[in-house]
Amino acid sequence: MHTNGIPASEALEKLLAGNRAYRDASYNPGDISPCIREKTCREGQNPYAVIITCSDSRVIPESIFMAGIGELFVIRVAGNVMDKHQLGSVEYATSHLGCRLVLVLGHTHCGAVDAAMHHDPDGYIKFITDEIRLAIADETDALKACCRNVERSVSVIKESLEGQGITVRGAVYHIEDGSVDLL
């Protein structure tokens, strides 16, 4: 087991500081240089946080938190829902890479949440919307539904990591202005 990760409180402050910088930025100063690519290839990755977020192309954790290569372990799936695959990825990042913070990041204007609230999709999308419906029940407010969905994923992760000393938090990214609010 890897335990060299920074404390969760330090990781969370680093994320929030990055988000404050992002809101007014025109570019991401995160290190994506050939040097860091070569270094992480040679020495491996050392992310300070796990981010579970939606696959939405407008939600880019490395930009939202002004991070470069090797800083975040990002797990993306529509609607930021959790299943055994995502939980296995979280387990890997916490036990083998030393991440002490897991952040579930929902977002405003989420198509998966909207589909769960207003549509009855079929095919594989139904697996996602069914999971979101479990979280949101009969909620009709999109932001509240997003928050409930995040809270459910947080709960699932906390249950799977119980007793391991990992901090699991939820947050919502506001596409409108780039801000992140912790739940």
Salt bridges, closest charged atoms under 4 A:
GLU13 OE2 - ARG20 NH2 2.73
GLU38 OE1 - ARG42 NH1 2.27
GLU43 OE2 - ARG42 NH2 3.09
ASP56 OD2 - ARG58 NH2 2.64
ASP56 OD2 - HIS107 NE2 3.76
ASP83 OD1 - HIS85 ND1 3.45
ASP114 OD1 - HIS118 NE2 3.70
ASP114 OD2 - HIS119 NE2 3.50
ASP120 OD1 - ARG133 NH1 3.93
ASP130 OD1 - LYS126 NZ 3.23
ASP130 OD1 - ARG133 NH1 3.50
GLU131 OE2 - ARG152 NH2 2.94
GLU139 OE1 - ARG148 NH2 3.56
GLU176 OE2 - HIS109 NE2 2.70
ASP181 OD2 - HIS174 NE2 2.81
